Structures are given as structure tokens and as C-alpha cells.
């Protein structure tokens, strides 16, 4: 079992303060920021499960709320992809300004509408080293997809037929290293036995591959 340092953060952005949970395993050199889907939060049990698995594999995680409590009460805000993406970009910049994380390679994990926000943000931040989407809606960021440079993994449930079609269409617009993985029999929330475990393994493998320290590429 790895030693993991966990803290509650308050991330100061332009005019709001967002609450986040950060976990950094001993000797970590990478950090994955989570962008949650509509109606979800940093307390999402599925995303917490993925984060815990990443921590066990030496990858740091930051789960934070993209919207304040009052903002989330406005249902429409949950689908304002540009607002969510701007929050993710601002949080990324904040992380990069913290001395202890300045050498970390950064990745994004997005679920549902959060995946669109992650891809939109990644299209403008070349330093993002990898993106994983779980049951995502990359189609909501279609205009940004051709500009994403980060290696991108799209994870979709095999029983989530409509979202699978949307991901297949979005996949064609990506010009980066990319992969579409279908989890057989899984629905949109990956509630079936073993489905989330499969997501954890695929996500960790992708991040381990692409979030290696920069000196390994030199």
C-alpha cells in the first residue's frame, strides 16, 4: 500500500473559490485533475474509485467541484461547457503555480459533460499530457477536438448505445494519439459488476503510459 498524502483544498479562481480533494502518493510525478459530469461533484463514488486506483499506482489526483453550490442549482450551468472548461483551465494554472507541483505532468479525467470540458480545456493547454473520458460527451466540444494534442482515451459502455455513437463520431475529429475502448455490457454509469474495475485499469494504464517524467522522453 502506497503512502498517500490527502488534503482538502480551496482553489481561488477569478471570482469564486472551489473546494477540492487532492491526494499525492509518495514519489508521485504526475497529477490527474477530474472534471465531473452534470449533477455530480468531487464526491462522486465512481470518480473517487478511479482516483483511489490511480493513487495506488503512484498517480496524484485532484477531485474538485467545477461549480459552486449556488451555480450548480442553476441546471443550465451544468451544460455550459465553456464555463466548465474555463474553470478547469484556471484550476490547472493554479496547480502549476504551486511550487510542490511545478514538475508534475498533468492529465485530465472527465465524465459525462466533464469530458467535454476536459477536451475543450486540453485543446488550449498544450502542457496537458493525457486525457481519459468515461461515458463522456466529447461531441459537446466538437469544434475543439481537432486542436487537442494530448493522447486521448474514450471509454464507453457497450450498452450505452447513443453515447457510443456520439463518441464514435467525436473520435473521428480527434487528430491526436487516440483510442476508443468499449466496456462490454456496461451502461452509462458503469454500474454493472466489474465495469468500473475495468475503467480503473484502462485509465491507469493510459495515464501510466503518457504521464511519465519528461526526462524519460529526452
HELIX and SHEET records of a PDB file:
HELIX    1   1 UNK A   45  UNK A   56  1                                  12    
HELIX    2   2 UNK A   69  UNK A   73  1                                   5    
HELIX    3   3 UNK A   75  UNK A   79  5                                   5    
HELIX    4   4 UNK A   81  UNK A   97  1                                  17    
HELIX    5   5 UNK A   99  UNK A  101  5                                   3    
HELIX    6   6 UNK A  113  UNK A  122  1                                  10    
HELIX    7   7 UNK A  138  UNK A  141  5                                   4    
HELIX    8   8 UNK A  142  UNK A  145  1                                   4    
HELIX    9   9 UNK A  161  UNK A  173  1                                  13    
HELIX   10  10 UNK A  195  UNK A  210  1                                  16    
HELIX   11  11 UNK A  214  UNK A  217  5                                   4    
SHEET    1   A 8 UNK A   4  UNK A  12  0                                        
SHEET    2   A 8 UNK A  17  UNK A  25 -1                                        
SHEET    3   A 8 UNK A  60  UNK A  64 -1                                        
SHEET    4   A 8 UNK A  30  UNK A  35  1                                        
SHEET    5   A 8 UNK A 105  UNK A 111  1                                        
SHEET    6   A 8 UNK A 128  UNK A 134  1                                        
SHEET    7   A 8 UNK A 151  UNK A 157  1                                        
SHEET    8   A 8 UNK A 178  UNK A 183  1                                        
END                                                                             
